[in-house]
Amino acid sequence: MTAPTQFAEGQYAAGQPTPVQLSQLAAAGVRTVINLRAPSEPAGYDEGDEVARLGLRYWTLPISGPVDLDRERVRRFGELLDDARREGGVLIHCATSNRVGAMVALDAALNRGRALGDALELGRAAGLATLEPAVVDLVTREGARH
């Protein structure tokens, strides 16, 4: 479990947050939670109910691993992120923040047109680690199509 880290203005990355962390983030201006964990990954409590109790919006976009890093999920992630940022702060989490960093980097490169190096730097700030080769691979493949 990694503690929430602010990697950009109003954007936080984390491993599985605790109810206390969710409450603290809500107090800090987070209005949306994007959960990248698969339904089969236990949270230890009903996260959706806790988020609703705090008056926050809740989205799930399951990313189990490299096989789920695809153009359609990256497009959907960008939409969720844009929508969330219009409402206020956003927490994006998985189990360790590695998937968060991957999606942040892919969003930056494929949806926002940032250079791969810049996108990877932002992804690392959000927790990108072992999924970095898969991110580079997808960005390289997608870039070759354009």
Protein Blocks (a to p, Z undefined) as FASTA:
>chain_A
ZZdddfbghiacdddddfklmmmmmmnopabdcdfbdfklcghiafklmmmmnopacddd
ddfbjmlmcfklmmmmmmmmmmmmmnmccddddfkommmmmmmmmmmmmmnopafklmmm
mmmmnopaklmmmmmmmmmmmmmmZZ
